[in-house]
Amino acid sequence: MTDLGALAWPDVAARASKTVLAIPVGSTEQHGPHLPLSTDTEVAVEVARRLAAIRPDVVVAPAVPYGSSGEHAGFPGTLSIGQDALELLLVELIRSADAFAGTLIVSAHGGNAGPVTRAADRLGREGRRVRVWSPPATDPTDTHAGQIETSILLAVRPAGVQAGKAEAGARQPLQELWPALRRGGVAAVSPNGVLGDPTGASAAAGRRLLGDWVDALGLSLEGWP
Ligand SMILES: [Zn+2]
């Protein structure tokens, strides 16, 4: 595993043209009463580092710890730079990474999807090699601070989980919650900020998920860039 920030520039110069730069993109936003505001950022960093562990040509950039989290406004501690700023941040950041063979955006926050996709499309039209990874949406009743994210944080950094405070939030499928969520944000559908039920979470489940995600990501990048 190699973190870009730990290298000196000649180290980078010697290998950049054969190296993929992985940029973890997270958020600083509420994740219920039991998970830290840094959850998405920690998940993105973990996935990028695990990928680098199986692909020696991957270097992990310092994470972007802010994203587009307007839907979590009203929960103190949530900090958001909004969609336009995130898109522009990624466009400028990746334009500055032309020494590398390609760039992989590892985005662990669903609310970042629009700006991340638009930035990648724009950079692709400019002739840059950019790929995007985000966690597969497997369960519409477990979309925020529920079993999936809690299990992963238990696997990555258990000290960050206040397990005794884990409690279910809104448990309807996301598409049912969507109209009210669009109007009033997460606070309108879930007073504790959870969409799902974290009470059955486990580190073992988190390790399995991370393993599956990174295996699939590694396969999808075979032969690239
Ligand atoms: Zn999250």
Boltz pocket constraint, residues with backbone or C-beta under 6 A from the ligand:
constraints:
  - pocket:
      binder: B
      contacts: [[A, 31], [A, 39], [A, 40], [A, 108], [A, 109], [A, 143], [A, 144], [A, 145], [A, 149]]
      max_distance: 6.0
